[in-house]
Amino acid sequence: MHRTQPRAEAVVDLAAIRHNVATLRARLSSAELMTVVKADAYGHGMVPVARAARQAGADWIGAAVLEEALQLRAAGDNGPIFCWLTTPGEPLAQAIENDIDLSAGAPWEIAEIAAGVTERPARVHLKVDTGMSRGGAVAEEWPQLIRAALKEQQSGRVVITGIWSHLASADEPKSPANEYQVEAFLAAVDVAESFGVDPGFKHLANSAGTLALPETHFDLVRPGIATYGLSPFGHSLPASELGLRPAMTLKARLAMVKRVPAGAGVSYGLTWTAPRPSTLGLIPVGYGDGLPRHASNGGPVQVHGQRRTVVGRICMDQCMVNLEDDPREAGDEVVLFGPGVDGEPTADDWADAAGTINYEIVTRLGPRIPRRYVNEDMDV
């Protein structure tokens, strides 16, 4: 049967996901592992990735927002799920009914969680701000949060199941901020215990902490980007040296090939001019699909085994590649990024071209790019 070839697709290797989860687990002594699948699993597809992570031994799944956590439950994930980002007025009762652990970093969050309880008590992780100045209670407000949580725990509406925070500089393992945050976290745990709180799961480590800072592991780690085979340290410590395998390959097929004369300008603003007669290929992927426009005149691609460069401005739906004198034709495959093992560009290469991080390159891929999953049933 003839298979329709897509205009573009992101091929996600679930064997790589399982391998990366197993590799991260091997870094741990006794801590449990939470695979973070927020933002549609960093663009890889939340439900398939969560399923693969569970197969590889992930104890927890982490979802940033409520709709993600509920979608995981609706898809049949019955294991522990942690959701940490809510705003006033969200339907927390649904999360509680679905046995989803929630986060609270302020007394109003405790109040809203308690108000959503019907039958089973809410499972709550208290968040302390240890220096990132994002979510969580600062040290001066930490006792107030503890008292609010204990009050609701005594009423039977809340069970404190964890204390947590987030690292700001773990991707710089030698940064003094890491030591400061560990000290602040331990001090917060001591304060909670002085109030009679059983801390439950203590967790602080992200991908970088999991890989490079064992003192941050505590009872649970929360790797995100490393799950997808991308290094949180960029080129300073590449994924291959960490034993990680990039899981996504972004491919497209040339929509047109044409010969242009020397001096021909390309794309909006004519920011690139052909220095000599050249062959150009039209790639039917643009910033509307998630390619960063900042990578105009620099985004790397591979065509027929050759590294080539995007020329001119990246448009909403398409971009151009300079094929020089290659005899290519419409329908030929272009690899925009992948693991790099066959010489193709990587997400890190695109991040360099756009002045950003590999997280953004994979996460921003939009719904017009279908995801195709391979190795769904392979062993780790």
Residue pairs with C-beta under 8 A, 6 or more apart in sequence:
5 253
5 331
6 253
6 370
6 372
7 252
7 253
7 255
7 284
8 250
8 251
8 252
8 253
8 284
8 285
8 289
8 368
8 369
8 370
9 250
9 251
9 252
9 369
9 370
9 371
9 372
10 43
10 44
10 248
10 249
10 250
10 251
10 365
10 369
10 370
10 371
10 372
11 248
11 249
11 250
11 251
11 371
11 372
11 373
11 374
12 44
12 45
12 48
12 49
12 247
12 248
12 371
12 372
12 373
12 374
13 245
13 247
13 248
13 249
13 374
13 375
14 48
14 49
14 52
14 247
14 373
14 374
14 375
14 376
14 378
15 374
15 375
15 378
15 380
16 229
16 245
16 246
16 247
16 339
16 375
17 44
17 49
17 52
17 53
17 56
17 227
17 228
17 229
17 247
18 52
18 53
18 55
18 56
18 378
18 379
18 380
19 56
19 244
19 245
19 380
20 226
20 227
20 228
20 229
20 244
20 245
20 247
21 33
21 35
21 52
21 53
21 56
21 57
21 58
21 227
21 380
22 56
22 57
22 380
23 242
23 243
23 244
24 33
24 210
24 211
24 221
24 223
24 226
24 227
25 33
25 56
25 57
27 210
27 211
27 214
28 210
28 217
28 221
29 214
29 217
30 219
31 205
31 217
31 218
31 219
31 220
31 221
32 59
32 60
32 201
32 219
32 220
32 221
33 57
33 58
33 59
33 60
33 220
33 221
33 223
34 58
34 59
34 60
34 61
34 62
34 82
34 203
34 220
34 221
34 222
34 223
35 49
35 50
35 53
35 58
35 60
35 61
35 62
35 223
35 227
36 61
36 62
36 63
36 64
36 222
36 223
36 224
36 227
37 46
37 49
37 50
37 53
37 61
37 62
37 63
37 68
37 72
37 227
38 62
38 63
38 64
38 65
38 68
38 224
39 64
39 363
40 46
40 363
41 48
41 49
41 50
41 227
41 228
42 224
42 225
42 227
42 228
42 359
42 362
42 363
43 248
43 290
43 362
43 363
43 364
43 365
44 228
44 247
44 248
44 362
44 371
45 371
45 373
46 63
46 68
46 71
46 72
47 71
47 72
47 75
47 77
48 371
48 373
48 376
49 227
49 228
50 58
50 61
50 72
50 75
50 77
51 75
51 77
52 376
53 61
53 227
54 61
54 77
54 79
55 380
56 380
58 79
59 79
59 80
59 220
60 79
60 80
60 81
60 82
60 220
60 222
61 72
61 77
61 79
61 80
61 81
61 82
62 81
62 82
62 83
62 84
62 222
62 224
63 69
63 72
63 81
63 82
63 83
64 83
64 84
64 85
65 83
65 85
65 86
66 83
66 86
66 90
66 91
66 92
66 94
66 95
68 83
69 81
69 83
69 95
69 98
69 100
70 94
70 95
70 98
70 100
72 81
73 81
73 98
73 100
80 101
81 99
81 100
81 101
82 100
82 101
82 102
82 103
82 125
83 95
83 100
83 101
83 102
83 103
84 102
84 103
84 125
84 127
84 135
85 103
85 135
86 92
86 102
86 103
86 109
86 112
88 108
88 112
89 112
90 112
91 116
92 102
92 112
92 113
92 115
92 116
92 122
93 116
93 117
93 118
95 102
95 116
96 102
96 113
96 116
96 117
96 118
96 120
96 121
96 122
97 118
97 119
97 120
99 120
99 123
100 123
101 123
101 124
101 125
101 161
101 162
102 113
102 122
102 123
102 124
102 125
103 109
103 124
103 125
103 126
103 127
103 135
103 164
104 110
104 113
104 124
104 125
104 126
104 127
104 145
104 149
105 126
105 127
105 128
105 129
105 135
105 136
105 137
105 145
106 137
106 141
106 145
107 144
107 145
107 148
110 124
110 145
110 148
110 149
110 152
110 158
111 148
111 152
113 122
113 124
113 152
113 157
113 158
114 122
114 152
114 155
114 157
114 158
116 122
117 157
117 158
121 156
121 157
121 158
121 159
122 157
122 158
122 159
123 159
123 161
124 149
124 158
124 159
124 160
124 161
124 162
125 160
125 161
125 162
125 163
125 164
125 200
125 201
125 203
126 137
126 145
126 146
126 149
126 160
126 162
126 163
126 164
126 192
126 197
127 135
127 136
127 137
127 163
127 164
127 165
128 136
128 137
128 139
128 142
128 163
128 164
128 165
128 184
128 185
128 188
129 135
129 136
129 137
129 138
129 139
129 165
130 136
130 165
130 166
130 180
130 181
130 184
130 185
130 188
130 204
131 168
131 177
131 180
131 181
131 184
132 165
132 166
132 167
132 168
132 181
134 166
135 166
136 165
136 166
137 144
137 145
139 184
139 187
139 188
142 188
142 191
142 192
143 191
143 195
146 191
146 192
146 195
146 197
147 195
149 158
149 160
149 197
150 160
150 195
150 196
150 197
152 158
153 159
153 160
160 197
160 198
160 199
160 200
161 200
161 201
162 199
162 200
162 201
162 202
162 203
162 220
163 188
163 189
163 192
163 197
163 199
163 200
163 201
163 202
163 203
164 201
164 202
164 203
164 204
165 181
165 184
165 185
165 188
165 204
166 204
166 206
167 178
167 181
167 204
167 205
167 206
167 208
167 209
167 213
167 216
168 177
168 181
169 175
169 177
169 178
170 178
170 205
170 206
170 207
170 208
170 209
170 212
170 213
170 216
170 232
171 208
171 232
171 233
171 234
172 178
173 208
173 212
173 213
178 209
178 213
178 216
181 204
182 204
182 215
182 216
185 202
185 204
189 199
189 202
192 199
193 199
200 219
201 218
201 219
201 220
202 218
202 219
202 220
203 218
203 219
203 220
203 221
203 222
204 216
204 218
205 213
205 216
205 217
205 218
205 221
205 222
205 223
206 221
206 222
206 223
206 224
206 232
207 223
207 224
207 225
207 226
207 227
207 232
208 232
208 233
209 216
209 217
209 221
210 216
210 217
210 221
210 222
210 223
210 226
211 223
211 226
211 232
211 233
211 242
212 233
212 237
225 231
225 232
225 358
225 359
226 232
226 242
226 244
228 246
228 247
228 248
228 362
229 239
229 244
229 245
229 246
229 247
229 339
230 239
230 244
230 246
230 347
230 348
230 358
230 359
230 362
231 237
231 238
231 239
231 242
231 244
231 348
231 358
234 348
234 351
234 357
234 358
235 348
235 352
238 348
239 245
239 246
245 339
246 338
246 339
246 340
246 346
246 347
248 337
248 338
248 347
248 362
249 335
249 337
249 338
249 339
249 344
250 285
250 335
250 336
250 337
250 338
250 365
250 369
251 333
251 334
251 335
251 336
252 283
252 284
252 285
252 333
252 334
252 336
253 284
253 330
253 331
253 332
253 333
253 334
254 281
254 282
254 283
254 303
254 328
254 329
254 330
254 331
254 332
254 333
254 334
255 282
255 283
255 284
255 318
255 330
256 281
256 282
256 330
257 279
257 280
257 281
257 282
257 323
257 328
257 329
257 330
257 332
258 279
258 280
258 282
259 277
259 278
259 279
259 280
260 266
260 274
260 277
260 278
260 279
260 280
261 274
261 277
262 274
262 275
262 276
262 277
262 278
263 273
263 274
264 273
264 274
264 278
265 271
265 272
265 273
265 312
266 272
266 273
266 274
266 280
266 311
266 312
266 320
267 296
267 311
267 312
267 313
267 314
267 315
267 319
267 320
268 312
268 313
268 315
269 313
270 312
271 296
271 297
271 312
271 313
272 297
272 311
272 312
274 280
274 322
278 322
278 323
278 324
278 325
279 322
279 323
279 324
279 325
279 326
279 327
279 328
280 311
280 320
280 321
280 322
280 323
281 303
281 308
281 320
281 321
281 323
281 328
281 332
281 334
282 318
282 319
282 320
283 301
283 310
283 318
283 319
283 320
283 321
283 334
283 336
284 317
284 318
285 291
285 317
285 318
285 319
285 336
285 369
286 314
286 315
286 316
286 317
286 318
286 319
287 293
287 314
287 315
287 316
288 316
288 317
288 366
288 368
289 317
289 365
289 366
289 368
289 369
290 364
290 365
290 366
290 369
291 299
291 314
291 319
291 336
292 299
292 314
292 350
292 353
292 354
292 356
292 360
292 361
292 364
293 313
293 314
294 353
294 354
294 355
294 356
295 310
295 314
295 350
295 353
295 354
296 310
296 312
296 313
296 314
296 319
297 309
297 310
297 311
297 312
297 313
298 309
298 310
298 353
299 309
299 310
299 314
299 319
299 336
299 350
299 353
299 354
300 307
300 308
300 309
300 310
300 337
300 345
300 349
300 350
300 353
301 307
301 308
301 309
301 310
301 321
301 334
301 335
301 336
301 345
302 308
302 334
302 335
302 342
302 343
302 344
302 345
303 321
303 323
303 326
303 328
303 332
303 333
303 334
303 335
304 326
304 328
304 332
304 333
305 342
305 343
306 326
307 343
307 345
308 321
308 322
308 323
308 324
309 321
309 322
310 319
310 320
310 321
311 320
311 321
311 322
312 319
312 320
313 319
321 334
335 344
335 345
336 345
336 350
337 344
337 345
337 346
337 347
337 349
337 350
337 361
338 344
338 345
338 346
339 346
340 346
340 349
346 358
347 358
347 361
347 362
348 358
350 358
350 361
351 357
351 358
351 360
351 361
354 360
354 361
